[in-house]
Amino acid sequence: MEQVTFIDYATKVKLLSVSEAMNICQDVYAMHARHSVDWSDPPSQKLNTPAPFHNHWHVKTVVLKEVPVAGVRLYSYFDDGQRNTVGQLDCTRYIVISDPATAKPLAILDEHWTYAIRSAAAGIVALKWLGPKSPKTLGLVGIGTMGENCLRCLTQLYKFEEIVCTSRRPETRNAFAEKWSSKLGIKVKPVASVEEVVRASDIAVGATTRTDIVSRENWVKKGGTFISMARREMDPAGWAKFDKTVVDDWDVNLTVPE
């Protein structure tokens, strides 16, 4: 049997850029439109083990017929309601890929970077067609792994004049603002209120790990865009009040339990 290639986190970061991730997401969306993607049923197999472990496992499987390649994502994280490691480097994340014609293994990949950048890119790339033309202010509700990578993707599309951000802890949002103000050469303003971020933004991104409703429809300014990276970032009661609401999967967003 031939040896199976293992690709670690550091190598993945070198191999996959932000712009490449966005292009790949766009290509796979086109494959969906051509009905050449097969995925598992149910889409995600889950195992949730309560206290004292607070351990959560997800397994997801897909075949991209046009490549062709088959892959399985498996990941495990800790969440006790206070601390959630789903986007951190100390949780378990791997992808196993194989040749769908022969079932022979092709590689095992650490998934931390592809999870982080792909999840952000999949939501952000749609703004090429659905987003505002010249937004000036970006708002980030949550500045962890997902929020930071949404910022990386958004700066591929737009030149913002200002960024407003918030998080649970003052020290994290202050450090984030200092880091990205220096990187981008623009003002990054940390604030304490989610509502203040959303009201100020031409584009607002909800990217927290909270399980309660975070933002409200009437906070979004006229002509503004809100990107929800999880189902309860924007109150579902307000979805129908937007001029346009785009949902990736209706069943997953409204009928599948957390």
Secondary structure, 3 states (H helix, E strand, C coil): CCCCEEECHHHHHHHCCHHHHHHHHHHHHHHHHCCCEEECCCCCEEEEECCCCCEEEEEEEEEECCCCEEEEEEEEEEECCCCECCCCCCCEEEEEEECCCCCCEEEEEECHHHHHHHHHHHHHCCHHHHCCCCCCEEEEECCCHHHHHHHHHHHHHCCCCEEEEECCCHHHHHHHHHHHHHHHCCEEEECCCHHHHHHHCCEEEECCCCCCCCECHHHCCCCCEEEECCCCCECHHHHHHCCCCCCCCHHHHHCCCC
